[in-house]
């Protein structure tokens, strides 16, 4: 099929009418600062979840890629594009705190309201290509990426199974040089594997405690976060104990004790549970249900539908606690005040970029978070944890990365699935154009980097246990 161009997904804001989002002539008389050169978008009479709390009814003004006003008294200037927000909720663009990204996946993410992905392992060449495009002002048609680049693992350990060379580490005394090499490649933070994959009935080498500790120190010496992929409760405890900033999975081997959550709180660690992928790894089928959701399905490509229906060929080992361990741990972490971040681990089996964020939010609520807490886990919490100071909240001066949904997801988390509009840096995405491309069986691509895409696909489709 002929691929659809990136530019075809972007249209002038004033030209779009989506469902009940009606653009109409704006009244005159601005009473706020509109310094700038770009068009103005005004979202009126809208409920706002600002990343921490809810404003029942207000007006939000966008210009030149940023939020210029939030307040019921803001008045639109002549020529502004007006969006009627009655019955809708405006949210910060979602931040998926655990993905593995490649070209078209970033478009898939944006269509579903995920405006930023935090990549936990990927090809540095791909990340460099993304940044070059974004620096050139061509990043409005796909989600932003911040990346760990090559994750830190032992020879033969998890992360070495994808068919392309991966540098590895064996001793603590090489930690600083190893971290520096990753930063030179463009890594924004450091991800370390401390997991022998025994939870999945296998055994692989992994970095030992002393090397893990040295890597955390090395990352901190350069002012970077150190996050850890763990496989069981003992791994998680060691990672937090040596000072890791966060865990990017939870464990499935055993139910947690209160001491683990208390340790995480005391050490100021955050946790990305990745319930979506842990559910699938434990034999669940939430991905299949997501693929048939009437509000999401028209925006999910055939490839992503197939991936959502996949199961792990090596699920969690018999006799272990399984998914119940992750749910119980989320409850304990919440009670202890540990920051919880929403991450999907897409595109592992049973997941898809963008769509799986809506499942993750649902699972977080099932695990004990309120809808507002789950929304915070996908917006302001990852922005704070990963030091993304320009996004994650609906606040004047921050980026206009926004999602408008029908209904009130602070009351019913499933309302996030009824997306009415998405803005990236104030540019509204043509979701209906994307939907038409899906219906026509077209692919939507932008990068055109064969090696980076091939490597990313190898990671996406290799059988592996996270």
C-alpha positions as CSV (number, residue, x, y, z in Angstrom):
1,X,0.0,0.0,0.0
2,X,1.1,3.5,-0.6
3,X,2.3,5.0,2.7
4,X,0.6,8.2,3.9
5,X,3.0,11.1,4.3
6,X,3.6,12.7,7.7
7,X,2.5,16.0,6.4
8,X,-0.9,14.6,5.4
9,X,-1.7,14.1,9.0
10,X,-1.4,17.8,9.9
11,X,-3.9,20.4,8.7
12,X,-4.6,24.0,9.7
13,X,-6.5,24.0,12.9
14,X,-9.3,26.2,11.6
15,X,-10.0,23.7,8.9
16,X,-10.8,20.8,11.3
17,X,-14.2,19.8,12.6
18,X,-14.3,16.6,14.6
19,X,-17.7,15.4,15.9
20,X,-19.0,17.8,18.5
21,X,-15.8,19.9,18.5
22,X,-17.1,22.8,16.4
23,X,-14.9,25.6,15.1
24,X,-16.8,28.8,14.7
25,X,-16.1,32.5,14.3
26,X,-14.5,34.0,17.5
27,X,-15.6,37.1,19.3
28,X,-13.2,40.0,19.4
29,X,-11.4,41.7,22.3
30,X,-8.5,39.8,23.9
31,X,-7.9,40.4,27.5
32,X,-4.7,38.4,27.9
33,X,-1.1,38.4,26.5
34,X,-1.1,37.1,22.9
35,X,2.4,38.1,21.9
36,X,3.4,35.9,19.0
37,X,3.0,35.3,15.4
38,X,1.0,32.0,15.1
39,X,-2.8,31.4,15.0
40,X,-4.7,31.3,18.3
41,X,-6.9,28.4,19.4
42,X,-9.4,28.9,22.2
43,X,-11.0,25.9,24.0
44,X,-14.1,27.2,25.7
45,X,-16.4,25.9,28.5
46,X,-14.2,22.9,29.1
47,X,-13.5,20.8,32.2
48,X,-9.7,20.7,32.7
49,X,-7.7,18.1,34.5
50,X,-4.5,20.1,34.8
51,X,-2.2,17.2,35.8
52,X,-3.0,17.4,39.5
53,X,-6.5,18.7,40.0
54,X,-9.8,19.5,38.2
55,X,-11.1,22.8,37.1
56,X,-14.9,22.3,36.5
57,X,-15.3,24.8,33.7
58,X,-12.8,27.2,32.1
59,X,-11.2,28.5,28.9
60,X,-7.7,27.5,27.6
61,X,-5.9,29.5,25.0
62,X,-3.1,28.2,22.8
63,X,-0.6,30.1,20.6
64,X,2.9,29.4,19.2
65,X,3.0,25.9,20.7
66,X,2.3,26.9,24.3
67,X,-0.6,27.4,26.7
68,X,-1.1,31.1,26.9
69,X,-4.1,31.4,29.3
70,X,-6.2,29.2,31.6
71,X,-9.2,31.0,33.1
72,X,-12.9,31.5,32.8
73,X,-12.5,35.2,32.0
74,X,-10.2,34.8,29.0
75,X,-11.7,36.2,25.8
76,X,-10.8,35.2,22.3
77,X,-9.5,37.7,19.8
78,X,-10.9,38.1,16.3
79,X,-9.8,35.4,14.0
80,X,-9.1,32.8,16.7
81,X,-10.2,29.2,16.2
82,X,-12.8,28.3,18.8
83,X,-13.4,24.8,20.1
84,X,-16.5,24.1,22.1
85,X,-15.5,22.1,25.1
86,X,-18.9,21.5,26.6
87,X,-19.3,18.0,28.0
88,X,-15.6,17.4,27.4
89,X,-12.4,17.2,29.5
90,X,-9.0,18.7,28.5
91,X,-6.0,16.8,29.8
92,X,-2.2,17.1,29.4
93,X,-0.9,14.9,26.6
94,X,-0.2,11.5,28.1
95,X,3.4,10.5,28.8
96,X,4.0,6.7,28.4
97,X,6.8,6.0,30.9
98,X,8.0,2.7,29.3
99,X,8.1,2.0,25.6
100,X,10.4,0.8,22.9
101,X,9.9,3.2,20.0
102,X,10.2,3.2,16.2
103,X,8.9,5.4,13.3
104,X,5.3,4.7,12.8
105,X,4.7,3.7,16.4
106,X,5.2,7.3,17.4
107,X,2.4,8.4,15.1
108,X,0.2,5.5,16.5
109,X,0.9,6.9,20.0
110,X,0.0,10.5,19.2
111,X,-3.3,9.6,17.6
112,X,-4.3,8.0,20.9
113,X,-3.3,11.0,23.0
114,X,0.3,9.9,24.0
115,X,2.4,13.0,23.2
116,X,5.6,11.8,24.8
117,X,7.2,8.4,25.1
118,X,10.0,7.5,27.5
119,X,12.0,4.8,25.7
120,X,13.6,2.2,27.9
121,X,15.8,0.6,25.2
122,X,16.2,1.5,21.6
123,X,18.6,2.2,18.8
124,X,20.5,5.5,19.4
125,X,20.4,6.1,15.6
126,X,16.7,6.2,15.7
127,X,16.6,8.6,18.7
128,X,19.1,10.9,16.9
129,X,16.9,10.9,13.8
130,X,13.9,11.8,15.9
131,X,15.7,14.7,17.5
132,X,17.0,16.0,14.2
133,X,13.5,16.1,12.9
134,X,12.1,17.8,16.0
135,X,14.9,20.3,16.1
136,X,14.0,21.2,12.5
137,X,10.4,21.9,13.6
138,X,9.0,18.8,12.0
139,X,7.9,17.0,15.2
140,X,4.2,17.8,15.4
141,X,3.0,14.6,13.7
142,X,4.3,12.1,16.2
143,X,5.1,11.7,19.9
144,X,8.3,13.0,21.3
145,X,10.9,10.5,22.6
146,X,13.3,10.7,25.5
147,X,15.5,7.6,25.6
148,X,17.7,5.4,27.7
149,X,19.3,4.3,24.4
150,X,21.2,1.0,24.9
151,X,20.2,-0.5,28.2
152,X,23.0,-1.7,30.5
153,X,23.2,-5.5,30.7
154,X,25.6,-8.3,31.3
155,X,27.1,-10.5,28.5
156,X,24.4,-12.8,27.4
157,X,21.8,-11.0,29.6
158,X,18.4,-9.7,28.8
159,X,18.7,-7.2,26.0
160,X,21.3,-9.1,24.0
161,X,18.8,-11.4,22.2
162,X,17.7,-9.2,19.3
163,X,20.3,-10.0,16.7
164,X,22.4,-6.9,16.7
165,X,25.5,-6.1,18.8
166,X,24.9,-4.7,22.3
167,X,27.7,-3.5,24.5
168,X,27.8,-5.2,27.9
169,X,29.4,-4.7,31.3
170,X,31.1,-7.2,33.7
171,X,32.7,-5.2,36.5
172,X,32.0,-2.2,38.7
173,X,35.2,-0.5,37.8
174,X,34.0,0.0,34.2
175,X,30.7,1.6,35.2
176,X,31.6,5.2,34.7
177,X,33.1,4.6,31.2
178,X,30.1,2.6,30.3
179,X,27.6,5.2,31.4
180,X,29.6,8.0,29.7
181,X,29.6,6.0,26.4
182,X,25.8,5.8,26.6
183,X,25.5,9.5,27.3
184,X,27.7,10.2,24.3
185,X,25.3,8.2,22.2
186,X,22.5,10.5,23.3
187,X,20.9,8.7,26.2
188,X,18.8,11.0,28.4
189,X,18.9,8.6,31.3
190,X,20.4,5.2,32.2
191,X,18.5,2.0,32.3
192,X,20.1,-1.0,34.0
193,X,19.0,-4.7,33.8
194,X,19.1,-6.5,37.1
195,X,17.1,-9.6,36.3
196,X,18.1,-13.2,35.6
197,X,14.6,-13.9,34.1
198,X,14.0,-16.8,36.4
199,X,10.5,-15.5,36.9
200,X,9.9,-16.8,33.4
201,X,11.4,-20.2,34.0
202,X,14.8,-19.3,32.4
203,X,18.2,-18.2,33.6
204,X,20.3,-15.5,32.1
205,X,23.4,-13.6,33.4
206,X,22.7,-10.2,34.9
207,X,24.8,-7.5,36.6
208,X,25.6,-8.2,40.2
209,X,24.8,-5.9,43.1
210,X,28.2,-4.2,43.2
211,X,28.1,-3.4,39.5
212,X,24.5,-2.2,39.8
213,X,25.5,0.1,42.6
214,X,28.4,1.5,40.7
215,X,26.2,2.2,37.6
216,X,23.8,4.1,39.7
217,X,26.6,6.2,41.2
218,X,28.1,6.8,37.7
219,X,24.7,8.0,36.3
220,X,24.3,10.3,39.3
221,X,27.8,11.7,38.8
222,X,26.7,13.0,35.4
223,X,23.4,14.3,36.7
224,X,21.3,11.6,35.1
225,X,18.6,9.3,36.4
226,X,19.3,5.6,36.8
227,X,16.3,3.4,36.4
228,X,16.3,-0.4,36.8
229,X,14.5,-3.3,35.0
230,X,13.9,-5.9,37.7
231,X,12.5,-9.4,37.6
232,X,11.6,-10.3,41.2
233,X,11.1,-8.8,44.6
234,X,14.7,-9.4,45.7
235,X,15.9,-7.6,42.5
236,X,13.6,-4.7,43.3
237,X,14.7,-4.4,46.8
238,X,18.4,-4.4,45.8
239,X,17.8,-1.8,43.1
240,X,16.0,0.6,45.5
241,X,18.5,-0.1,48.2
242,X,21.5,1.0,46.1
243,X,19.8,4.3,45.2
244,X,18.1,3.7,41.9
245,X,15.8,6.6,41.0
246,X,13.0,4.3,39.8
247,X,11.9,0.8,38.8
248,X,10.5,0.4,35.3
249,X,8.6,-2.8,36.0
250,X,7.1,-4.6,39.0
251,X,7.6,-8.2,39.9
252,X,5.4,-11.3,39.5
253,X,7.2,-13.8,41.8
254,X,5.7,-13.1,45.2
255,X,3.4,-10.8,47.1
256,X,5.1,-7.8,48.5
257,X,5.6,-7.0,52.2
258,X,5.1,-3.6,53.7
259,X,8.9,-3.2,54.1
260,X,9.4,-3.0,50.3
261,X,7.0,-0.1,49.8
262,X,8.4,1.6,52.9
263,X,11.9,1.3,51.5
264,X,10.9,2.8,48.2
265,X,9.2,5.7,49.9
266,X,12.3,6.3,52.1
267,X,14.6,6.2,49.1
268,X,12.3,8.6,47.1
269,X,12.1,6.0,44.3
270,X,9.3,6.0,41.7
271,X,7.8,2.9,40.1
272,X,6.5,2.2,36.6
273,X,4.4,-0.9,37.2
274,X,3.7,-1.8,33.5
275,X,0.5,-3.6,34.5
276,X,-0.5,-4.0,30.8
277,X,2.4,-6.2,29.9
278,X,2.5,-8.0,33.3
279,X,-1.1,-8.9,32.8
280,X,-0.3,-10.5,29.5
281,X,2.8,-12.2,30.8
282,X,0.5,-13.8,33.5
283,X,-1.9,-15.2,30.9
284,X,-4.3,-12.3,30.7
285,X,-6.0,-11.2,27.5
286,X,-6.6,-7.5,28.0
287,X,-4.9,-6.6,24.8
288,X,-7.5,-8.5,22.8
289,X,-10.3,-6.7,24.5
290,X,-8.6,-3.4,23.7
291,X,-8.4,-4.3,20.0
292,X,-12.2,-4.6,19.9
293,X,-13.0,-1.5,21.8
294,X,-15.4,0.5,19.7
295,X,-13.9,3.9,20.5
296,X,-10.3,2.8,19.9
297,X,-10.5,0.1,17.2
298,X,-11.0,2.5,14.2
299,X,-7.6,4.0,15.0
300,X,-5.7,0.8,15.5
301,X,-3.8,-0.6,12.5
302,X,-4.0,-4.2,11.5
303,X,-0.4,-4.8,12.7
304,X,-1.2,-3.4,16.1
305,X,-4.4,-5.4,16.3
306,X,-2.4,-8.5,15.7
307,X,0.1,-7.5,18.3
308,X,-2.6,-6.8,20.9
309,X,-3.8,-10.4,20.4
310,X,-0.4,-12.0,21.0
311,X,0.5,-13.8,24.1
312,X,4.0,-14.4,25.7
313,X,5.4,-17.8,24.6
314,X,7.2,-17.9,27.9
315,X,4.7,-16.7,30.5
316,X,5.4,-16.4,34.2
317,X,6.7,-19.6,35.7
318,X,4.1,-21.9,37.4
319,X,3.8,-21.6,41.2
320,X,4.6,-17.9,41.3
321,X,2.1,-15.3,42.4
322,X,1.7,-13.8,38.9
323,X,-0.4,-10.7,38.2
324,X,-1.8,-10.6,41.8
325,X,1.7,-9.7,43.0
326,X,1.8,-6.6,40.8
327,X,-1.7,-5.5,41.9
328,X,-0.9,-6.0,45.6
329,X,2.3,-4.1,45.2
330,X,0.6,-1.1,43.5
331,X,-1.7,-0.9,46.5
332,X,1.1,-0.9,49.0
333,X,3.1,1.6,47.0
334,X,0.1,3.9,46.9
335,X,-0.4,3.6,50.6
336,X,3.2,4.5,51.2
337,X,3.1,7.5,49.0
338,X,5.5,6.2,46.3
339,X,5.1,7.9,42.9
340,X,3.5,5.6,40.4
341,X,3.9,6.3,36.7
342,X,1.9,4.9,33.8
343,X,3.9,2.9,31.3
344,X,2.9,0.1,28.8
345,X,6.1,-1.5,27.6
346,X,4.7,-1.3,24.1
347,X,5.2,-3.1,21.7
348,X,5.5,-6.3,23.7
349,X,3.0,-9.0,23.1
350,X,-0.5,-7.8,24.1
351,X,0.3,-4.1,23.7
352,X,0.3,-1.4,21.1
353,X,1.7,2.1,21.2
354,X,-0.9,4.6,22.2
355,X,-3.8,2.3,22.6
356,X,-2.3,0.4,25.5
357,X,-2.0,3.6,27.6
358,X,-5.8,3.5,27.9
359,X,-5.6,-0.1,29.2
360,X,-2.8,0.9,31.6
361,X,-5.0,3.6,33.1
362,X,-7.9,1.2,33.5
363,X,-5.6,-1.4,35.3
364,X,-4.1,1.3,37.6
365,X,-7.7,2.1,38.7
366,X,-8.5,-1.6,39.2
367,X,-5.3,-1.8,41.3
368,X,-6.5,0.9,43.7
369,X,-5.7,4.3,42.2
370,X,-8.5,6.8,41.8
371,X,-9.2,7.9,38.3
372,X,-7.5,11.3,39.1
373,X,-4.5,9.5,40.5
374,X,-4.2,7.3,37.4
375,X,-4.4,10.4,35.2
376,X,-1.7,12.0,37.3
377,X,0.4,8.8,36.7
378,X,0.2,9.5,33.0
379,X,0.8,13.2,33.0
380,X,2.4,15.3,35.8
381,X,4.0,12.4,37.7
382,X,6.2,11.2,34.8
383,X,7.0,14.7,33.9
384,X,8.2,15.4,37.4
385,X,10.0,12.1,37.8
386,X,11.9,12.4,34.5
387,X,12.5,16.2,34.9
388,X,10.4,17.2,31.9
389,X,9.7,20.7,33.1
390,X,7.9,21.9,29.9
391,X,5.0,19.4,29.8
392,X,2.7,17.2,31.8
393,X,0.3,19.9,33.1
394,X,-2.2,22.4,31.7
395,X,-0.4,25.5,33.0
396,X,0.4,28.8,31.3
397,X,3.8,28.8,29.7
398,X,4.0,25.0,29.2
399,X,3.8,23.1,25.9
400,X,0.4,22.9,24.3
401,X,0.5,19.0,24.2
402,X,-3.1,18.3,25.0
403,X,-5.8,15.7,24.7
404,X,-9.6,16.5,24.6
405,X,-11.9,13.6,25.5
406,X,-15.7,13.3,25.7
407,X,-17.0,12.9,29.2
408,X,-15.2,13.0,32.5
409,X,-12.3,10.6,33.0
410,X,-11.8,11.8,36.6
411,X,-15.1,10.0,37.3
412,X,-14.8,7.2,34.8
413,X,-11.3,6.3,33.6
414,X,-12.7,4.6,30.4
415,X,-13.7,8.1,29.2
416,X,-10.0,8.6,28.1
417,X,-10.8,6.2,25.2
418,X,-13.3,8.6,23.6
419,X,-10.7,11.0,22.2
420,X,-12.2,14.1,20.5
421,X,-8.9,15.9,19.6
422,X,-5.2,15.9,20.2
423,X,-2.8,18.8,20.0
424,X,1.0,18.5,19.8
425,X,2.7,21.9,20.4
426,X,-0.6,23.5,19.7
427,X,-1.0,21.9,16.3
428,X,-4.2,19.8,16.0
429,X,-3.8,16.3,14.6
430,X,-6.1,15.1,11.8
431,X,-7.2,12.0,13.6
432,X,-9.9,11.3,11.0
433,X,-7.2,11.3,8.3
434,X,-5.4,8.7,10.2
435,X,-8.6,6.7,10.7
436,X,-9.2,6.8,6.9
437,X,-5.7,5.6,6.2
438,X,-6.2,2.7,8.6
439,X,-9.5,1.8,6.9
440,X,-7.8,1.9,3.5
441,X,-5.0,-0.4,4.8
442,X,-2.3,2.3,4.4
443,X,0.7,2.6,6.6
444,X,1.7,5.9,8.1
445,X,5.4,6.5,8.1
446,X,7.8,9.4,8.4
447,X,11.3,8.4,9.3
448,X,12.6,6.3,6.4
449,X,15.6,5.0,8.3
450,X,15.9,1.4,7.3
451,X,18.5,0.2,9.8
452,X,17.0,1.9,12.8
453,X,13.5,0.7,11.9
454,X,14.8,-2.9,11.3
455,X,16.5,-2.9,14.7
456,X,13.4,-1.6,16.5
457,X,11.2,-4.2,14.8
458,X,13.6,-6.9,15.9
459,X,13.2,-5.7,19.5
460,X,9.5,-5.4,19.1
461,X,8.9,-8.9,17.7
462,X,11.5,-11.1,19.4
463,X,10.2,-13.5,22.0
464,X,11.3,-12.1,25.3
465,X,10.2,-11.8,28.9
466,X,10.4,-8.5,30.6
